[in-house]
């Protein structure tokens, strides 16, 4: 069962053993993100990053909707500082730099700022009835530079232009085809699938996952890669993995960040 740590707030945190679930919690507004929510996200993510008992983060929305985007009534308050230092980009960057695996669990609408956060997660698993859109062209907003390039890297330039130029909503099958999401599931199976995936990650070597995330995200140069390999040997992770394989038993990995 989930233990709700912060009920009743616009951002709610649940824990189920080593899996933390961070919920956008404004269901009456389809989880539209207020300026304060954007500003609160980096601090929450920082605390979860430092918690050695958290191994996987799930980001989702309450009430059957992931996120309808930034709260338009507060849109002007989000632009202080411009593309690279505004509140939305700071929150997005904190999610990108989160050192543990992150999964966006998406149902209902995933629009605008919702897509921005989902794309900052490592993986996106969506209900096959979900709908996606990136809609700054409907509001006269210039989408953040970093977010635009991340979208292009994820789906390619043509699909990115279609999303940004049209500002139309697309369905989950199109999103899956272009790589905007990694998997889809029928709505009644979505939560089980995401938690099964998170559970599998919890049982893997956290050292391997941390190193892999840095390499894939381009944050590990050759020296950093060699340092990870050295840690793998010296921490006993490699020896435990090989021993467990030879003995045909589940491995018992003990490495945690900071060790």
N, C-alpha and C positions, 0 to 999 in steps of 0.2 A: 504494500500500500504506500501511496505517496504521503509524505509528511509535508504539509504546506507551511513554509517558513515565513512567508510574507503575504498573507491573504489580504485582500481588500485594497491593494495598491495598484497603480497603473502598470507596474512591473512586478510580477509575482514569481517567487522562486520555490520550486519543489525539489525534494531530494528522494531518490530511491537508491539506497546504497551508494555506489560510486558514480551514478548518473544524476546530473543536475539538469532540471528542466526549467528554463527561463521563459515565462509566458508574457506576451504583450496582453494586458489585462483591461482593455476597455471594450468589452463586447457590444455595449450599447452604441459605440461609434465605429464598429467593425475594426477595433484595435488601431485606429488612426493614432499616429505617434505625435505626442505633444513635444514642444521644445524642451520641457523638463525631462521627459523620458529620454530624448536623445542625449541630454547632458548627463543623465544618471547612468546610462549604459556602460561607459568606460569604467566607472568605479566598481560597479557590480562585477563586470568581467574581470577586473583586476583582482578582486578578492577571490573569485572562483579559480583564477589562474594560480594563485598562491596557496590554495587549499590542496594539500597532498592527497586528501581522500576523494577528490573529484577527478575522475578519469575521462569522462565524456560529457559534453554539453549538448542538450537538445534545445533549440529555439523554436517556439511555436506561438500560436495565438489562442485566446480563449473564445469560447462560444461558436466554434465551427468556422472561424475565419482566421487566416494568418494575419494579414494586415492590409488595410485599405490605403496605406500610404501615410505621408506626413499630414498632420492636422492643418488643413488649409487656412484656418482662422489664425494660425500662428506662423505662417510661412515666412513672413518678413523677419521674424525673430531668429530664424535659422541661418540667415545669410551673413551674420557678422563674421568678418574675417575672410570671406571668400571661399573658393573651392577647396583649398588644402587645409584650412583651419576652422571651417564652419562646424556647427554642432553635428550635422549629419555625417560629415566625413570623419570627424573625430570618433564617433560611435562605430562607424564602419571600419575604421582602422583598428580600433580596439578589438573588434571581432576577428578581423583578419590576422592580427598578431596573437590571438589567444593560442597558447602553446599546446593545447590538447585537442583531440578530434571534436568537431562541431557538426551537428546535423540540423538542418532546417526541416521541420515537419510541417508540411503545407497542406491546408485544406481551405476551401472557400476561395476568397480573393487574396491575391498576392500582387499588390499594385504599388508603383512608385517607390517610396521609401521601403516598402515591404520587400520588393525585389532587390533593392540595394542591400538590405541586411541579409536576405537569403543568399545572394551571390557572394557575400563575405564569409559564409559558412563553408566548411570543407565539402559537405554533401547536401543534396536537396532531394528529399523523398516526398512525393506529393500524392494527394488523392487524385484519382482519375477524373474527378469532377471539378478540380481546381481551375481557376482562371487567373491569367497573368497579364500584366500590362505595365508599361513604363511611360508615364503620361505628362512629362514636363511641357510638351508642345501644346497641350490643352490649357496651360496656365501661363505661358510666356516665360518659363523658367529655363535657364541653361543648366542642363544636367551636369553634375560635377565631373571634372576632367578625369580624375582617377576612377570614378565609377563607370564612366563611358568606356574607358580602355579595358577595364575588367570585363565588362559586358562583351566587348569585341573579342577578347581572348577566349571567352567562354562559348560564344555562339557563332562567331565569325562576323565579318563586316556587313554582309548583306542582311542577315537576320537581325543584327543590331540596328541597322538603318530602318528595317521594316518596323521594328518595335518602337523606335524613337520617332520616326517620321510620321507614322500613322497614329500613334498613341492609342491604338485599339487594343482590346482585350483578345487574348489568344487562349485556346484550350490546352489541357494537359498533354494531349497527344502531340500537338505541334511543339510544345515546350520540350517534351521528351525527345522528339526527332532532331531538334537543333542543339540539344545539350543544355538547355536552360535548367532542366531537372535531370537527375540521375536514374530515378525509378519512379513508377507510379504504382498505386495499389487501390483496390476498391475501398471506399470510405470505411467500411467496417473492419478492414484488415490493416489500416494505415498505422495505428498506434502500435499494434503487435509487431508489425514489421520493423518499425523504427526502433522499438525497444529490443527486439532480437538482435538487430545490427549493433546497437549500442552495447548490449551485453557481450557480444562477441569481441568487440574492441576492448572492453574492460579486462577480458582474459588474456589479451595479447601483451607482448612486451611493451611497456610504456616507453622504454628507451628507444626501441625500434620505431614506434609511432611518432615520438617527438622528433627523432632524426629525420624520418621520412617526410614529415610535414615541412621541416626547414628546407630540405633538398627540393621538394616539389615546388615550394613557394619561392625558391630562388634566394633564400636567406642563408645558405650554407656554401661558403667557398671551399676550395680544396682543403685548406687547413682545418676548417670547421668539420668537414666530412671525416678527415683522418682522426680528429679529436673524438668524434662520435664512435668511430670504430675502436679506438683505444678504450673508451668508456665501456663499450660492449664486452670487451675481454676482461677488463679489470673489475667490473662490477659483478661478474659472474653470470650475467644474462645469457651470454653465448654458451657457457658451459652448461647452464641449466636447460636451455633449449635443446641442446644436443643430447644431454643425458635423458631428458624426458622422451625425446623421440626414440632413442635406442631402447629405453625401458618400456615403451608403449604406455605411457601415462601422461595425464595433462601436466604441462609445465607449471611451476610455481614461481613466477617472476616477482622479484621484490624491489626492483629499482623504482624510485620515485624522483621527480625533479628536485634538485638540490643535494642529491646523494652522490 
